[in-house]
Amino acid sequence: MGQVLGKFQGKEWRKKKIRKITDNAFERIKNQSGRATLTFEDLYIAVLLVYNDINKHLPGPHFDPPPKELVRSMMQECDLNLDGEINHEEFVKFIQQLTTNTFVVVSQGLLVTLVVAPTVAMATKKATEGVPGVGKVVQKLPNSIYASLVTLAVVWFLTCAKRFSRALYLLSYNRLV
């Protein structure tokens, strides 16, 4: 179990995930603008694309993109050649700095799914065995099946909550546009 969690929390896993998302966002903006560098406006759109992909493809809560002021100040720090635009490598470093805490939360989400949910399921099984009507069914279920069902319910609930949060975010974003 520790090896599985180690892979999910390892630096290489985080680097690969963030690099893939980052490269996709940069290429999309590059193809639309026709330039090999990003202006501030392009950079902010790319940041929104990165956060959209993180929210779509990685487990855990919804991550709100940073405000424009933070992006602007970080852009000045990451613009190594001081040309007022961000090239691909500067963009990769920019996104790595911006999303450092994101992967800590994702790792915590995986920990909840893989360790905490099954443990809580086993603790609650004893309590639910005494509930009239439900208790007899719970008693007949093997521990492994019960733990799997509760874990699936937790994952389903987290997924639904994430989708609901994302839908609310999109609704509020569309009202602003």
C-alpha positions as CSV (number, residue, x, y, z in Angstrom):
1,M,0.0,0.0,0.0
2,G,2.8,2.4,0.8
3,Q,4.4,1.8,-2.6
4,V,1.1,2.7,-4.3
5,L,0.7,5.9,-2.4
6,G,4.4,6.7,-3.0
7,K,3.9,6.5,-6.7
8,F,0.9,8.9,-6.5
9,Q,2.7,11.3,-4.3
10,G,6.1,11.0,-6.0
11,K,7.8,13.9,-7.8
12,E,8.0,12.1,-11.1
13,W,4.2,11.5,-11.2
14,R,3.5,15.1,-10.4
15,K,6.0,16.4,-13.0
16,K,4.6,14.1,-15.7
17,K,1.0,15.2,-15.0
18,I,1.7,18.9,-14.8
19,R,3.9,18.8,-17.8
20,K,1.3,17.1,-20.0
21,I,-1.4,19.5,-18.9
22,T,0.9,22.5,-19.3
23,D,2.1,21.4,-22.8
24,N,-1.5,21.0,-24.0
25,A,-2.5,24.4,-22.7
26,F,0.5,26.1,-24.2
27,E,0.0,24.4,-27.6
28,R,-3.6,25.3,-27.7
29,I,-2.9,29.0,-27.1
30,K,0.0,28.9,-29.5
31,N,-2.1,27.5,-32.2
32,Q,-4.9,30.0,-31.7
33,S,-2.6,33.1,-31.5
34,G,0.0,32.0,-34.0
35,R,2.9,33.1,-31.7
36,A,5.5,31.1,-29.9
37,T,5.2,33.2,-26.8
38,L,2.4,34.2,-24.5
39,T,1.3,37.8,-23.7
40,F,-0.3,38.5,-20.4
41,E,-3.8,37.9,-21.8
42,D,-2.7,34.6,-23.5
43,L,-1.0,33.6,-20.2
44,Y,-4.1,34.1,-18.2
45,I,-6.2,32.1,-20.7
46,A,-3.6,29.3,-20.5
47,V,-3.8,29.4,-16.7
48,L,-7.6,29.0,-17.0
49,L,-7.1,26.0,-19.4
50,V,-4.6,24.4,-17.0
51,Y,-6.9,24.7,-14.0
52,N,-9.8,23.4,-16.1
53,D,-7.8,20.3,-17.0
54,I,-6.7,19.8,-13.4
55,N,-10.3,20.0,-12.3
56,K,-11.4,17.6,-15.1
57,H,-8.7,15.0,-14.8
58,L,-7.4,14.9,-11.3
59,P,-9.2,13.6,-8.2
60,G,-10.0,15.9,-5.4
61,P,-11.8,19.2,-4.9
62,H,-12.4,21.9,-7.4
63,F,-9.4,24.3,-7.7
64,D,-10.2,27.9,-8.5
65,P,-7.7,29.7,-10.8
66,P,-5.6,32.4,-9.3
67,P,-6.7,36.1,-9.7
68,K,-5.2,38.1,-12.5
69,E,-3.1,40.2,-10.1
70,L,-1.2,37.1,-8.9
71,V,-0.7,35.9,-12.5
72,R,0.7,39.3,-13.5
73,S,3.1,39.4,-10.6
74,M,4.3,35.8,-11.1
75,M,4.7,36.5,-14.9
76,Q,7.2,39.2,-14.0
77,E,9.1,36.8,-11.9
78,C,9.1,34.0,-14.5
79,D,9.9,36.2,-17.5
80,L,13.6,35.4,-17.4
81,N,14.6,37.1,-20.7
82,L,12.5,40.2,-19.7
83,D,10.7,40.6,-23.0
84,G,7.2,40.9,-21.4
85,E,6.1,37.6,-22.8
86,I,6.4,34.0,-21.6
87,N,8.0,31.3,-23.8
88,H,7.3,27.6,-23.4
89,E,10.0,26.8,-20.8
90,E,9.1,29.9,-18.7
91,F,5.4,28.8,-18.9
92,V,6.3,25.3,-17.6
93,K,8.1,26.8,-14.6
94,F,5.3,29.3,-14.1
95,I,2.7,26.6,-13.9
96,Q,4.9,24.4,-11.6
97,Q,5.1,27.2,-9.1
98,L,1.5,28.0,-9.4
99,T,0.2,24.5,-8.9
100,T,2.6,23.3,-6.1
101,N,-0.2,23.0,-3.5
102,T,-2.7,21.4,-6.0
103,F,-0.9,18.1,-6.0
104,V,-0.7,17.9,-2.2
105,V,-4.5,18.1,-2.1
106,V,-4.8,15.5,-4.9
107,S,-2.6,13.2,-2.9
108,Q,-4.7,13.7,0.2
109,G,-7.8,12.9,-1.9
110,L,-6.2,9.6,-2.9
111,L,-5.3,8.9,0.7
112,V,-8.9,9.3,1.7
113,T,-10.1,7.1,-1.1
114,L,-7.5,4.3,-0.5
115,V,-7.1,4.3,3.3
116,V,-9.6,6.4,5.2
117,A,-12.9,5.3,3.5
118,P,-12.3,1.5,3.9
119,T,-11.3,2.1,7.6
120,V,-14.4,4.1,8.3
121,A,-16.5,1.6,6.5
122,M,-15.3,-1.2,8.8
123,A,-15.8,1.0,11.9
124,T,-19.4,1.8,10.8
125,K,-20.3,-1.7,9.9
126,K,-20.6,-2.7,13.6
127,A,-22.8,0.3,14.3
128,T,-25.2,-0.4,11.4
129,E,-25.6,-4.0,12.3
130,G,-27.9,-2.9,15.1
131,V,-30.2,-0.8,12.8
132,P,-33.6,-2.4,12.3
133,G,-34.2,-3.6,8.8
134,V,-30.7,-2.7,7.5
135,G,-28.7,-4.5,10.2
136,K,-29.5,-8.0,8.9
137,V,-28.4,-7.2,5.4
138,V,-25.2,-5.6,6.7
139,Q,-24.5,-8.7,8.9
140,K,-24.7,-11.0,5.9
141,L,-22.3,-8.9,3.7
142,P,-18.7,-10.0,3.9
143,N,-16.3,-7.2,5.2
144,S,-14.5,-6.8,1.9
145,I,-17.8,-6.3,0.0
146,Y,-19.1,-3.8,2.6
147,A,-15.8,-1.8,2.6
148,S,-15.8,-1.8,-1.2
149,L,-19.4,-0.5,-1.3
150,V,-18.8,2.2,1.2
151,T,-15.6,3.3,-0.6
152,L,-17.4,3.4,-3.9
153,A,-20.2,5.5,-2.3
154,V,-17.5,7.9,-1.0
155,V,-15.9,8.2,-4.4
156,W,-19.2,8.7,-6.1
157,F,-20.2,11.3,-3.6
158,L,-16.9,13.2,-4.1
159,T,-17.2,13.0,-7.9
160,C,-20.8,14.3,-7.8
161,A,-19.7,17.1,-5.4
162,K,-16.8,18.0,-7.8
163,R,-19.1,18.1,-10.8
164,F,-21.7,20.2,-8.9
165,S,-18.9,22.6,-7.8
166,R,-17.7,22.8,-11.4
167,A,-21.2,23.5,-12.7
168,L,-21.7,26.3,-10.2
169,Y,-18.3,27.7,-11.2
170,L,-19.2,27.6,-14.9
171,L,-22.5,29.2,-14.3
172,S,-21.0,32.1,-12.3
173,Y,-18.2,32.4,-15.0
174,N,-20.8,32.6,-17.8
175,R,-22.7,35.3,-16.0
176,L,-19.5,37.4,-15.9
177,V,-18.7,37.0,-19.6
